[in-house]
Amino acid sequence: ALWRQWKTPRRRRAALIAQGVSAYAASKTAGSGRSPCRLARSRALSTGLSNAYFRSLGLPSLFAAC
């Protein structure tokens, strides 16, 4: 959902860089014409949108360690 909210490649690149992704990887990922479903497994999104990022947004984890 975040990928679609960012809408433009320029905004996607800036957001990934703000999350600690290298400028090169952010540019390659943001400029990709692939669908969000295919990009979800990319290294840039896995690095930038980690579990810690979603935890900082206050979202609950779907995996709860027992």
Number of C-alpha atoms within 10 A of each C-alpha: 6 10 18 10 9 15 11 12 18 13 14 21 23 16 19 22 18 13 17 13 21 15 15 12 17 26 19 13 20 25 14 12 11 10 10 14 9 9 17 13 10 13 14 25 19 13 15 19 18 12 14 12 13 12 11 9 9 9 11 11 11 6 6 6 5 3
